[in-house]
Amino acid sequence: MGCQYFDPCDHGADSFTIAIPQVTFGRGCLGEAGARARGLGMSRVGVFTDPWLRDSVYFATVMDSLCQSGLDSAVFDEITIEADDASVVRGAAFIADGNFDGVVSVGGGSVMDTAKASMLYGLHPVQDFLDYFAPPLGAGKPIARDFLPHLACPTTSGTGSECTSISVLRINALQTKFVLANPALMAQQALIDPACCASLPPMVVASTGFDLLCHALECYTARAYTRWDRIDDPMKRPLIQGANPWSDLAARKALEIAGEYLDRGVNDADDLEARDQLMWGASLAGMAFGNSGTHLGHALSYGVTHLMQDVSTDGYAVQSPFVPHGISVAVSAPAIFRYTAEAAPERHFEAAGYLQSDLKGAAPADSGEALAVRLIGLMQKTGVPNGLSGVGFAPADVPALAASSSRQIRAIANSPRETNLVDIENIYSAAMRY
């Protein structure tokens, strides 16, 4: 607790809160789904998945386990890759009409995020979909705490959604993503089976791997929780609270895993050690950012997915335009950490070390460049597009990208360096190509 980064300041928070679900990790643990669901009091289960996973062995394993435990179930699979409000509206109707006493989600972040939000809107409907989102986007309506128990079963090694109280949704009318965050959204338990990653295509592993890497890197370099205003009512204290000693623990290990195994996991599907480690790293990074929040990497990624045009990505059966989330984060990351390092050079230097950057002869003042070089090297080794130009953007797009991302107020404020619209434009300009 003596870390100088968390020194108290006037009117700043003097405590932080940690929340994570009960986690089971290991190959084959999806077979425990029935016993775990029954242990949570479920008898009729609403199962969330997506159309691509509906016929998979992993989904079949979960369904067989539920059946063998004597549980009744119904399946909702009308979920898009990159979850959106339309999927949630459909999922909310499924929850409202299903007479369920529990939910099981089987899939990537989009499935888990849709399950979380569908429970909210299905059990506690509102007139305007945006009512639960924080101002200025929504009305900031309080979220009730009475949800159905949720068992989350991730099938990709990136989002960490099984460990967070966050649902990231694309609001179709605005053509961009926003974050819905509340402790009530967190799953009670998670079954994390790394066998799910064995068959993932290389670019899917690269995208999810960069998502976990940037989760961890943004958590570790985020504004300290003591720099956020004190909130006296403990029931209103957010888990998106800035870097703290707990998030540091999980983020450090996740960075070490990304530095050691990302290249291996992408380029060798038979390297089960690497893919298992990436799955564990994704959950650790989820535990970290679920209790701290991300910052500019994720804020600026939403401008990319808002304004993308005529672009697609290998390994994803999704029509253009489509940039997967982890890639949308990665393409700006080197420029972002060159920028943020000035505000917290020691933290960035430590993070660079955990990520196995070359720090020979370097000092904290060199941390931004060391991180950028390491990130660019990993992008090259894993085939990630070379900056914003690699996903179809040009310098003329910078003002529109910056205007879009500037709406991500909370994430931008979580950066260790104060950031305005001109700063965001400069970062995007620097991220065009490396």
C-alpha positions as CSV (number, residue, x, y, z in Angstrom):
1,M,0.0,0.0,0.0
2,G,3.0,2.3,0.3
3,C,3.3,2.8,-3.5
4,Q,3.8,6.5,-4.1
5,Y,1.4,6.3,-7.0
6,F,-1.4,5.9,-4.6
7,D,-0.5,8.7,-2.2
8,P,-3.6,10.5,-0.8
9,C,-4.6,13.9,-2.1
10,D,-7.1,16.5,-0.9
11,H,-10.8,15.4,-1.5
12,G,-9.5,12.2,-3.2
13,A,-10.8,8.7,-2.6
14,D,-9.3,7.0,0.5
15,S,-10.6,3.5,-0.1
16,F,-11.3,1.2,-3.0
17,T,-13.6,-1.8,-3.6
18,I,-12.8,-5.1,-5.2
19,A,-15.4,-7.4,-6.8
20,I,-14.8,-10.6,-8.8
21,P,-16.9,-13.7,-9.4
22,Q,-16.1,-17.2,-8.2
23,V,-13.8,-18.5,-10.9
24,T,-13.1,-22.1,-12.0
25,F,-10.2,-22.5,-14.5
26,G,-9.0,-25.5,-16.3
27,R,-9.4,-27.7,-19.4
28,G,-12.7,-29.6,-19.3
29,C,-14.3,-27.4,-16.7
30,L,-17.2,-26.6,-19.0
31,G,-18.5,-30.0,-18.0
32,E,-19.2,-28.6,-14.6
33,A,-21.8,-26.2,-15.9
34,G,-24.8,-28.2,-14.7
35,A,-23.5,-28.7,-11.2
36,R,-22.5,-25.1,-10.9
37,A,-25.8,-23.9,-12.2
38,R,-27.7,-26.1,-9.8
39,G,-25.5,-24.9,-7.0
40,L,-26.6,-21.3,-7.8
41,G,-30.2,-22.4,-7.4
42,M,-31.1,-22.7,-11.1
43,S,-33.8,-25.0,-12.3
44,R,-34.9,-23.3,-15.5
45,V,-32.0,-21.7,-17.3
46,G,-31.9,-19.1,-20.0
47,V,-28.8,-19.9,-22.1
48,F,-27.2,-17.2,-24.2
49,T,-24.8,-17.9,-27.1
50,D,-24.4,-16.8,-30.7
51,P,-25.2,-18.5,-34.0
52,W,-21.6,-19.4,-34.7
53,L,-21.2,-21.3,-31.4
54,R,-24.6,-22.9,-31.4
55,D,-23.3,-26.0,-33.2
56,S,-19.9,-26.1,-31.4
57,V,-18.6,-28.9,-29.1
58,Y,-18.2,-26.3,-26.3
59,F,-21.9,-25.3,-26.4
60,A,-22.9,-29.0,-26.6
61,T,-20.8,-29.7,-23.6
62,V,-22.6,-27.0,-21.5
63,M,-26.0,-28.1,-22.7
64,D,-25.3,-31.8,-22.0
65,S,-24.1,-30.9,-18.5
66,L,-27.2,-28.8,-17.8
67,C,-29.4,-31.7,-19.0
68,Q,-27.6,-34.3,-17.0
69,S,-28.1,-32.2,-13.9
70,G,-31.8,-32.2,-14.5
71,L,-32.1,-28.5,-15.5
72,D,-34.7,-27.2,-18.0
73,S,-33.3,-24.7,-20.5
74,A,-34.1,-22.5,-23.4
75,V,-31.6,-20.9,-25.8
76,F,-31.2,-17.4,-27.1
77,D,-28.7,-17.0,-30.0
78,E,-29.8,-13.8,-31.8
79,I,-26.5,-12.0,-30.9
80,T,-24.2,-10.2,-33.2
81,I,-20.4,-10.1,-33.0
82,E,-19.8,-6.8,-31.3
83,A,-22.9,-6.7,-29.1
84,D,-25.5,-4.0,-29.8
85,D,-28.7,-2.6,-28.4
86,A,-30.9,-4.5,-30.8
87,S,-29.5,-7.8,-29.5
88,V,-30.2,-6.7,-26.0
89,V,-33.8,-5.7,-26.8
90,R,-34.3,-9.2,-28.2
91,G,-32.6,-10.8,-25.2
92,A,-34.6,-8.7,-22.8
93,A,-37.8,-10.1,-24.3
94,F,-36.4,-13.6,-24.0
95,I,-35.7,-13.0,-20.3
96,A,-39.1,-11.3,-19.6
97,D,-41.0,-14.2,-21.2
98,G,-38.9,-17.1,-20.1
99,N,-39.7,-17.6,-16.4
100,F,-36.1,-18.3,-15.8
101,D,-34.3,-18.5,-12.4
102,G,-30.8,-18.3,-13.8
103,V,-28.7,-17.5,-16.9
104,V,-25.8,-19.2,-18.4
105,S,-23.7,-17.4,-21.1
106,V,-21.5,-19.4,-23.5
107,G,-19.4,-17.3,-25.9
108,G,-17.1,-14.3,-26.2
109,G,-17.5,-10.8,-24.8
110,S,-20.5,-10.0,-27.0
111,V,-22.5,-13.0,-25.7
112,M,-21.6,-12.3,-22.0
113,D,-22.3,-8.6,-22.4
114,T,-25.6,-9.2,-24.0
115,A,-26.6,-11.6,-21.3
116,K,-25.8,-9.1,-18.6
117,A,-27.7,-6.2,-20.2
118,S,-30.6,-8.5,-21.3
119,M,-31.2,-9.4,-17.6
120,L,-31.2,-5.7,-16.7
121,Y,-33.7,-4.6,-19.4
122,G,-35.8,-7.8,-19.2
123,L,-36.2,-7.6,-15.4
124,H,-36.3,-3.8,-15.0
125,P,-37.6,-2.3,-18.3
126,V,-37.3,1.4,-19.0
127,Q,-39.0,3.7,-21.5
128,D,-35.7,4.8,-23.1
129,F,-32.9,2.3,-23.7
130,L,-30.3,4.9,-22.8
131,D,-31.9,5.6,-19.3
132,Y,-29.4,3.4,-17.5
133,F,-26.3,4.9,-19.2
134,A,-24.4,7.7,-17.4
135,P,-24.9,11.3,-18.4
136,P,-24.5,13.0,-20.8
137,L,-25.4,10.0,-23.0
138,G,-28.3,8.8,-20.7
139,A,-30.2,9.6,-17.6
140,G,-28.0,7.7,-15.2
141,K,-31.1,5.9,-13.7
142,P,-30.2,3.7,-10.7
143,I,-29.9,0.0,-11.4
144,A,-31.8,-2.4,-9.2
145,R,-29.7,-5.1,-7.5
146,D,-32.1,-8.1,-7.9
147,F,-30.8,-10.0,-10.9
148,L,-30.9,-13.7,-11.8
149,P,-27.7,-15.7,-10.9
150,H,-25.4,-15.8,-13.9
151,L,-22.8,-18.4,-14.8
152,A,-20.4,-17.1,-17.5
153,C,-18.5,-19.4,-19.8
154,P,-16.1,-17.5,-22.0
155,T,-14.9,-19.1,-25.3
156,T,-12.3,-16.5,-26.3
157,S,-9.1,-15.2,-24.6
158,G,-9.6,-11.4,-24.6
159,T,-12.5,-9.5,-23.2
160,G,-12.5,-10.8,-19.6
161,S,-16.2,-10.0,-19.4
162,E,-16.8,-13.1,-17.2
163,C,-15.0,-11.1,-14.5
164,T,-16.4,-7.6,-14.9
165,S,-19.5,-5.7,-14.0
166,I,-19.4,-4.0,-17.5
167,S,-21.5,-4.4,-20.6
168,V,-20.1,-2.7,-23.7
169,L,-22.8,-2.2,-26.3
170,R,-23.0,-0.6,-29.7
171,I,-25.8,1.9,-29.8
172,N,-27.0,1.6,-33.3
173,A,-28.6,5.0,-33.6
174,L,-25.3,6.6,-32.7
175,Q,-23.2,4.0,-34.5
176,T,-20.7,3.6,-31.7
177,K,-20.1,1.8,-28.4
178,F,-20.7,2.9,-24.9
179,V,-20.1,1.3,-21.6
180,L,-22.9,0.2,-19.2
181,A,-21.3,-0.3,-15.7
182,N,-22.8,-1.4,-12.4
183,P,-21.8,-4.0,-9.8
184,A,-25.2,-5.7,-10.3
185,L,-24.1,-6.7,-13.8
186,M,-21.3,-9.0,-12.6
187,A,-21.7,-12.8,-13.0
188,Q,-21.7,-14.8,-9.8
189,Q,-19.5,-17.6,-11.2
190,A,-17.3,-18.2,-14.3
191,L,-16.1,-21.4,-15.9
192,I,-13.0,-20.6,-17.9
193,D,-12.0,-23.6,-20.1
194,P,-8.9,-22.8,-22.2
195,A,-9.7,-25.8,-24.5
196,C,-12.1,-23.3,-26.2
197,C,-9.2,-21.4,-27.7
198,A,-7.5,-24.4,-29.4
199,S,-9.4,-24.0,-32.7
200,L,-9.4,-20.2,-32.9
201,P,-8.0,-18.7,-36.1
202,P,-4.7,-16.7,-35.7
203,M,-6.2,-13.3,-36.2
204,V,-8.9,-14.0,-33.6
205,V,-6.2,-14.9,-31.1
206,A,-4.2,-11.8,-32.1
207,S,-7.3,-9.5,-31.6
208,T,-8.3,-11.0,-28.3
209,G,-4.7,-11.1,-27.2
210,F,-4.2,-7.4,-27.8
211,D,-7.5,-6.7,-26.0
212,L,-6.1,-8.5,-22.9
213,L,-2.7,-6.8,-23.3
214,C,-4.3,-3.3,-23.6
215,H,-6.7,-4.0,-20.7
216,A,-3.8,-4.7,-18.5
217,L,-1.6,-1.9,-19.8
218,E,-4.4,0.7,-19.5
219,C,-5.2,-0.6,-15.9
220,Y,-1.7,-0.4,-14.8
221,T,-1.1,3.1,-16.2
222,A,-4.6,4.5,-15.3
223,R,-5.1,7.5,-13.1
224,A,-4.8,6.4,-9.4
225,Y,-8.0,5.8,-7.5
226,T,-6.8,8.5,-5.0
227,R,-7.1,11.1,-7.8
228,W,-10.8,10.5,-8.2
229,D,-13.2,12.4,-5.9
230,R,-14.2,10.7,-2.7
231,I,-17.6,9.1,-2.8
232,D,-19.1,9.0,0.8
233,D,-21.9,6.6,0.0
234,P,-20.3,3.2,-0.3
235,M,-23.3,1.8,-2.3
236,K,-22.6,4.4,-5.0
237,R,-18.8,3.8,-5.2
238,P,-18.1,2.6,-8.8
239,L,-15.8,-0.3,-9.6
240,I,-14.5,1.9,-12.5
241,Q,-12.4,3.7,-9.9
242,G,-8.9,4.1,-11.3
243,A,-5.7,2.1,-10.7
244,N,-5.4,0.5,-7.3
245,P,-3.2,-2.0,-5.5
246,W,-5.6,-4.9,-6.4
247,S,-5.8,-4.0,-10.1
248,D,-2.0,-3.7,-10.2
249,L,-1.6,-7.4,-9.0
250,A,-3.8,-8.8,-11.8
251,A,-2.6,-6.4,-14.5
252,R,1.1,-7.1,-13.8
253,K,0.6,-10.9,-14.3
254,A,-1.5,-10.3,-17.4
255,L,1.2,-8.1,-18.9
256,E,3.8,-10.8,-18.2
257,I,1.6,-13.4,-19.9
258,A,1.0,-11.2,-23.0
259,G,4.8,-10.5,-23.3
260,E,5.6,-14.2,-23.1
261,Y,2.8,-15.9,-24.9
262,L,1.0,-13.6,-27.4
263,D,3.3,-14.2,-30.3
264,R,3.4,-18.0,-29.6
265,G,-0.3,-18.3,-29.2
266,V,-1.1,-16.5,-32.5
267,N,1.5,-18.2,-34.7
268,D,1.3,-21.8,-33.4
269,A,-2.2,-23.3,-32.8
270,D,-0.6,-26.4,-31.4
271,D,1.1,-24.4,-28.6
272,L,-1.4,-25.3,-26.0
273,E,0.6,-23.8,-23.2
274,A,0.5,-20.4,-24.9
275,R,-3.2,-20.5,-25.6
276,D,-4.0,-21.7,-22.1
277,Q,-1.9,-18.9,-20.6
278,L,-3.6,-16.3,-22.8
279,M,-7.0,-17.5,-21.6
280,W,-5.8,-17.1,-18.0
281,G,-4.3,-13.7,-18.9
282,A,-7.6,-12.5,-20.3
283,S,-9.4,-13.3,-17.1
284,L,-6.8,-11.7,-15.0
285,A,-7.0,-8.6,-17.2
286,G,-10.7,-8.6,-16.8
287,M,-10.3,-8.8,-13.0
288,A,-8.0,-5.8,-13.3
289,F,-10.0,-3.5,-15.5
290,G,-13.3,-4.5,-13.9
291,N,-12.0,-2.9,-10.8
292,S,-10.1,0.1,-12.3
293,G,-11.4,0.9,-15.7
294,T,-9.5,1.3,-19.0
295,H,-8.5,4.7,-20.5
296,L,-7.4,6.1,-23.9
297,G,-6.8,2.8,-25.7
298,H,-10.4,1.8,-25.4
299,A,-11.8,5.3,-25.7
300,L,-10.1,5.8,-29.0
301,S,-11.0,2.3,-30.3
302,Y,-14.7,3.3,-30.3
303,G,-14.0,6.0,-32.9
304,V,-12.5,3.4,-35.1
305,T,-15.5,1.1,-35.0
306,H,-17.9,4.0,-35.4
307,L,-16.3,5.3,-38.6
308,M,-14.9,2.2,-40.2
309,Q,-15.7,1.7,-43.9
310,D,-15.1,-1.0,-46.5
311,V,-12.8,-3.1,-44.2
312,S,-12.9,-6.7,-43.0
313,T,-10.7,-9.0,-41.0
314,D,-9.4,-12.5,-41.7
315,G,-10.9,-15.2,-39.4
316,Y,-14.2,-13.4,-38.8
317,A,-17.3,-14.3,-40.9
318,V,-18.6,-10.8,-40.7
319,Q,-19.5,-8.6,-43.6
320,S,-17.6,-5.4,-44.2
321,P,-17.3,-3.0,-42.5
322,F,-15.9,-4.8,-39.6
323,V,-12.8,-4.3,-37.3
324,P,-12.7,-6.6,-34.3
325,H,-12.5,-4.9,-31.0
326,G,-8.9,-6.0,-30.1
327,I,-7.6,-4.7,-33.4
328,S,-9.5,-1.4,-33.0
329,V,-7.7,-1.0,-29.7
330,A,-4.2,-2.1,-30.9
331,V,-3.9,0.2,-33.9
332,S,-3.6,3.3,-31.8
333,A,-1.9,1.8,-28.8
334,P,1.7,2.7,-29.6
335,A,0.9,6.3,-30.1
336,I,-1.3,6.4,-27.0
337,F,1.4,5.2,-24.6
338,R,4.0,7.5,-26.2
339,Y,1.6,10.2,-25.2
340,T,0.6,9.1,-21.7
341,A,4.1,8.1,-20.5
342,E,4.9,11.7,-19.9
343,A,2.4,11.9,-17.0
344,A,3.5,8.7,-15.2
345,P,7.0,7.7,-16.5
346,E,7.8,5.3,-13.7
347,R,4.5,3.4,-14.0
348,H,5.0,3.1,-17.8
349,F,8.6,2.0,-17.2
350,E,7.5,-0.8,-14.9
351,A,4.8,-1.8,-17.3
352,A,7.3,-2.0,-20.2
353,G,9.4,-4.3,-18.0
354,Y,6.5,-6.7,-17.4
355,L,5.8,-6.8,-21.1
356,Q,9.4,-7.7,-21.8
357,S,10.4,-4.5,-23.5
358,D,14.0,-3.9,-24.2
359,L,15.0,-1.6,-21.4
360,K,18.8,-1.9,-21.7
361,G,20.3,1.5,-21.0
362,A,16.8,3.0,-20.7
363,A,15.4,5.2,-18.0
364,P,11.8,6.1,-17.0
365,A,11.9,9.1,-19.4
366,D,12.3,6.5,-22.2
367,S,9.3,4.4,-21.1
368,G,6.8,5.7,-23.7
369,E,9.1,4.9,-26.6
370,A,10.1,1.5,-25.1
371,L,6.4,0.5,-24.8
372,A,5.7,1.7,-28.3
373,V,8.5,-0.2,-29.8
374,R,7.5,-3.4,-28.0
375,L,3.8,-3.0,-29.0
376,I,4.8,-2.4,-32.7
377,G,7.0,-5.4,-32.6
378,L,4.2,-7.6,-31.3
379,M,1.8,-6.2,-33.9
380,Q,4.3,-7.1,-36.7
381,K,4.9,-10.6,-35.3
382,T,1.1,-11.3,-35.1
383,G,0.0,-9.7,-38.3
384,V,-2.0,-6.9,-36.8
385,P,-2.7,-4.0,-39.2
386,N,-0.1,-1.3,-39.2
387,G,-1.9,1.6,-37.5
388,L,-5.1,3.3,-38.6
389,S,-4.1,3.3,-42.2
390,G,-4.1,-0.5,-42.0
391,V,-7.8,-0.5,-41.3
392,G,-8.8,2.0,-43.9
393,F,-8.3,5.5,-42.4
394,A,-6.4,8.5,-43.7
395,P,-5.2,11.7,-42.1
396,A,-8.4,13.5,-43.4
397,D,-10.4,11.2,-41.0
398,V,-8.7,12.5,-37.9
399,P,-11.1,15.2,-36.9
400,A,-14.1,12.9,-37.2
401,L,-12.4,10.1,-35.3
402,A,-11.5,12.5,-32.5
403,A,-15.0,14.0,-32.3
404,S,-16.4,10.5,-32.0
405,S,-14.1,9.3,-29.3
406,S,-14.3,12.5,-27.2
407,R,-17.8,11.2,-26.1
408,Q,-16.1,8.5,-24.0
409,I,-15.8,10.9,-21.0
410,R,-15.1,8.5,-18.1
411,A,-12.5,6.5,-20.0
412,I,-10.7,9.6,-21.1
413,A,-10.7,11.0,-17.6
414,N,-9.1,7.7,-16.4
415,S,-6.0,8.5,-18.4
416,P,-3.0,9.5,-16.2
417,R,-2.6,12.6,-18.5
418,E,-5.3,15.2,-19.0
419,T,-6.5,14.9,-22.5
420,N,-8.5,17.3,-24.7
421,L,-9.8,17.1,-28.2
422,V,-6.6,18.5,-29.8
423,D,-4.6,15.8,-27.9
424,I,-6.8,13.1,-29.3
425,E,-6.4,14.4,-32.8
426,N,-2.6,14.4,-32.3
427,I,-2.7,10.8,-31.1
428,Y,-4.8,9.7,-34.0
429,S,-2.4,11.5,-36.4
430,A,0.6,9.7,-34.9
431,A,-1.2,6.4,-35.1
432,M,-1.7,6.4,-38.9
433,R,1.3,4.2,-39.5
434,Y,4.3,3.0,-37.5
